[in-house]
Amino acid sequence: MAGICCGVVGEGETPAPIEPSSRPSRRRSLDLLPLKYMADMAVPSSDTSRKRHRLDLCPKDCEESSAVDEEDPKRSKVSSSSSSTVGDLEVEECPKFGVTSVCGRRRDMEDSVSVHPSFSQEKFNYFGVFDGHGCSHVATMCKERLHEIVKEEIHVARENLEWKSTMEHAFARMDDEVQSWSQSNQTSPCRCELQTPHCDAVGSTAVVAVVTQDKLVVSNCGDSRAVLCRKGVAIPLSSDHKPDRPDELLRVQAAGGRVIYWDGPRVLGVLAMSRAIGDNYLKPYVISEPEVTVTERSDEDECLILASDGLWDVVSNDTACGVVRMCLKAQKLPSPPPGSPGSDVAADGSDRACSDASILLTKLALARHSSDNVSVVVVDLRRDQQQQQSSNSNDC
């Protein structure tokens, strides 16, 4: 059946997923694809060739402020001191965080997550989630390069730092690097290169948060999302770039493109988002320019959630914030017994509560039949908790 051109799109919304009628049916549905969870992805446990390296959560920039967790020597734990000094500027240490990223029911893992505490001279903290489509290499390039580009742009701006232009320049440079790579003679072991050399039909969403002492700077390009929980209220810090969003629909049409309904609204009937890094064959209809929000931090801030649409397709902002708040307030939970459902789920991070929250959100998305990769980053923004831990540390 041919696609239907949407002059005014948005007539039909994606139906809510049907909850399983019983606990056994839920268990059977989750058992259809056995998963082995890793810090960076989850793959069928029978295929070890698709494993990826663990996330580098503490790069060289923050080695001096890290310590080894006594319970798990392999997991680094960020120092709990609340602030330090760089020159005459007082800066806050990296907030606690947790990360979980799984393949879910997809055949391939195309998500990437990037966490770089104190990645700049100003000790800003960087968190990013990238949801690839067509193949994983654009998301992987964003994971490996975008924080370095942002760092360079911040250094260039220095005292005249203007966040909107800084992040827009960084995303534009990242998109240029992706285009240069796709047009070069370089090869990679990814699936798309084996099928089509110089493949342009590959891209990635990007939602990036730079957390400073007094600001939350969120840059979004695509349909991944950032949500702030403040005093129990979920506040979206980004807006999904869907082709049927009225302003995005007008922008695509003004550039000479069309939004066609084919299993949902898609640019030229192909891509289910109107902004992304890469996707050279859809330019200028699909652009890489991010929308940037700068939010002043408050003592009432509780947490920040960054996640790919594998979570947001089935879990609301309010529900996600409720889950994280519950984990942050709860006492340390006992580990599930070996062999029990979810006992093989693992997360990386600097804090057990944040890691538990990211795991629980991921498991909730899978239980609600999310059909996509699921990547979640949870950042603890509670300042009173950090100050209390710093005081306890000094008392010791």
N, C-alpha and C positions, 0 to 999 in steps of 0.2 A: 504494500500500500504506500502511495506517495505521501510525503510529509505535507502538513498543512501549514501554510504561511500564517504567522501570527501578526496581524496588524495590531491588535490589542491582546496581549497574552496574559495568562494568569487565570483562565477560566477553571482549570482543574488543578487541584493540589494533590500531591502524592499521598495516597491513602495511608493512614496510620497502620503500623504493623500489627498483625493479629497475635494477641498473646496466646500461647499454648494453653489448652484447656486443662491440662493436668501436669503435675510435677514429672511423672514418667515420660510424658511426651516431650517436655522440655529437655530432659536428659537425653532422650533419643536424638532430638534434633541437634544437640551440641556434639553428640558422638559421631555424627556423620563424617566429620573431618577432624581426626585427631591432630592436635596441635602441640608443638613444643615451643614454649615461650622463651624468648631471649630478650636481652635488654634493648636490642635494636629492631627485632622483628620476631615473628613466630612462623615456623615452617613445619610441614608434615614431618613427624619425627623419623620417618623411614628414609628421608632424603637429607643426608648431611652435606651434600655438595652446595646447597643453597644457603648455608649459614653465613652470617655476616659478623664482622667484628663488633665487640661491645662498644657502646658509646664512650667517647672520650669526654667525660663530664668535668674533669679538672685539668685544663691545659696548663701550659707553663705559666700563664699569667697569674694563676692563683695557687701555685704550688706552695708558696710561702705561707698562705693562710689556711692550709689544709692539714688534716691529721688523719690517722688511720683509725677506723672503727675497731674497737677492741673485740666486738663480737664477730666481725667479719673482716679479716685483714685485707681482703681483696676489694673492699668498698671504702672509698675515700669519704671523709666526713668534713664538711666545711666548718671552720672555726665559728663558734657561737658568739664571739665578741661583736657588739652592736655597731661599732664604728672604728675608723682609723683615720689617719691624716696623710694627705698627699700634698706636700707644700703647705700652703695656708688654707687648703680646702679640706673640710671634714667630710668624709665619705662613709657610707654604710657598707658593711660587709655583705657578701652575697646572701640573699634570703635562702631559706631551706627550700628544697624542691624534690620532686619525684617524677620519674619518667617511665612510661610503659608504651611499647609499640609492638603490635602483633599483625600477622598476615591475615588472620581471620579466615573467612571462607573464600578468599580470592586465591587464584592459582599462583600469582606472583606477588612479592612484596615490593610496592612502589613508593611507600612512605619513607621519609627520613626525618630524624629529629636532631637538632643541634643545640647544645647547652654549653655556654662559655662564661663561667663566673669571672668577674673582674677582668673582662677581655680588653679593656682600654686603659690608658694611663689614668683616666679619671675614676677607675674602678667601677665603671658601669657594668651591668650584668645583662647577658644576651641569652634569649630563649627563642627557638624557632621550630616550626613544624612545617614540613613540605610534603604535599600530596601529589605524587607524580601521576601522569596518565600517558598511555602509549608505551612507556617503558620507564625504568627507574633512573636513567642516567642524569636527567635534568634535576630531579630532586636530590640526587647524590652530589651533583656539582654545587647546588645551593647550600647543602649541608657543609661542604668542604670550603667554600669560598665566600659566601655572603657575609659572614661575620668579619672576615678580614677586610672586605670592601667597606663595610660600615665603619670599622675601626679607622681605616684610612680617611674616610670622608669626615669623621669626627675630628681627626687630627688636623685636617686641612682647615676646617671651620674654626677650631680653637675657641677663642673668646667670643666670636660672633656666631656661635652655634645656633642654627635655626633648624629645628628638627624636621619640618615638612620637606624642605628642599634637600636636606642632607639624606633623608631616607629615599626620596624620589631619585636622587642621583645614584645612590647605591643600587637600587633595583634596576635602574636603566643600565648601569655598568654590568650587572649580573646578566641581564638579558643579552647585552652585546657579547659577552663571553660565550654564552650558550650558542648564539648565532655563529660566532667565529668558529667554535668547535664543530658545529654541524656542517659548516662549509669547508672545513679543512680535510686533510687526508688521514686524520687520526682515526684509529679504530679502537673499539672496546669490546669486552666479552659479553655485552648486554644483548638481549634478545633482538631488539630492533636493528642493531648493526648487522646481525647475522642474516636478517631478512631483507633489509633495504639499506644499502650504504647511503650515508649523508641524509638520514631520515629527518625530515622537518616536522613530522606529525607527532612530536613528543614535547611535553611541557610539564609544568608543575605549579601548583598553588604555593603561596608563601605567606605565612602569618608570623611576624617577628615582633617580639616585645623586648625593648631595652628598658631595664628597671634601674632608675637612679635613686638617689636619696630622697628626692621630693617629687619625682614624676614617673608615670607609666607611659612610655611611648610605644604605641602599637601601629605597625604598618601591615596592611593586609592587601593581598592580591589574589583573588579567587574565592573559593567557598569554604576554606578552613576558617576557624573563628577563635576570637579571644573574648573571654567573659570575666569580668571582675565581680567578686562577691564583697559587698560593702554593707555591714550591719545587717546581714541576712538577706539582702536584696541583690538579685542577679542583674548586673549592668553590662550589656554588650558593648565592647570597645571596638568592634568591627562590624561591618555589614556585608553579608555574603554577596558576591558578584554573580548573581544569576542573570541569564539573558532576559528573563521576563521582569526584572526590576525596572520600573518605569524609566528612570533616568538612563540606565544602561541600554534598554531597548532603543531609546531615542538616539543615544550615542552611536550604537551599531548601525542603525539605519542612516544616520547622517554621514557615516563613513562609506556608505554604499553597500552595506551588508544586509542580511536578513536573519530574522530569528524564525526558525522552523520548528514546529512541534513534531518531534519524533521520539517517542518514549520520554516525554518531557520537553521543555523548550531548550533548543540548542542553536548555537551560532552556525548558520549555514546547514542546520540539521545534523551537525557533527559534535560540537563541544558543548557540554552542559554548564559552562561557566563563561563569563564574558571578559575576564581578565586572568592572565597567567603569565608566567615566565616561560619563554620558549614558544612553541606552536607557530613557527615562522610562516607556515602555509596559510594561516588565518589572519595575518596582519593585513591591513590595519584595524580589522574589526575586533580582534582580541589584543589587548594592550597589556603591558607589564607595569604601568604606572600604579603604585599603591595608593590607597586611601590611608592617611596618617591621622591618628588621634593622639593628643597629648593630654593626659589626665593628671591633675595634681593628686598626690598621695594624701591619704587621711589616716588618722589614728583609728578610724572605724573600718579600714580595709582589712579583709580577712584572707582572701586568696585570689589568685589569678589562674585561670584555666586556659590553656591553648590546646586545641585538638583539631584533627582532620574531620572531614564530614562523615567519616565512618562512625563517629560518636554522635555528632549533631543531627544526623538523619533520623536517629531513633531516641535520643535523649534530649529533653528540653534544657534550656539554660537554668531554670529554677531547680529542676531535679539534680542537675550536675552540681550546682552550688550546694544543695542540701546534702548530697553525698560527701562532698569534700569537708563541709563544716562538721559533719558527724565524725569523720575520721580524725580531724584536727582536735576535736574536743574529747575523743575517746581515750581511755587508757590503752597501754600497749596490749594488743590482742595476741592470744596464743597462736602459734603456727598450726595450720591444719595438719592432721595426721597424714603420713605418707599414703598415697593411693587414693585419698579422698578427692572429690571434684575441686579443681582449682588449686590443688597443692603444688602443681608444677608451674604456676604463674609466678613470674619474677619481674622485678623492676629495678632500675638504677636510680640513684639519687643521693642526697645528703641527709635525708630524714626518713625515718620509718613511717610516720603518719602520712607524709606527702606521698611516699611510695605506695602505701596501702590505698590511699585515695585514688591514685592513678590506676592501680590494679582493679579496684572495685568498679570504677567507671568503665574500664575496658570490658570486664566480665559482664556488666550490665548491658553494654552495647551488643555483645555477642548473644546474650540471653534474649535480647529483643530482636534477634535475627538480622543484625547489620550484615550486609553482604559485601562490605568494603573493608580495606585495611583500616585498622584503628590505632591512632597514635595520640597519646595524652601526656601533657606536661602540667603538673600542679605546682604552683609557687606559693609558699606561705608568706603573706605580707603583714602578719601581725607584729607590730612593733613592740607592744608591751610584752609579748612572749619572748622576743629577742633580748629585750633589756633585762627581763627576769633571769634568763639563762646566763647572760653576761655577768649579772650580779652573783649568781650562784657559783659561776666559774671563778670569780675573783675571791669569793669567800673560801673556796677550796685551796 
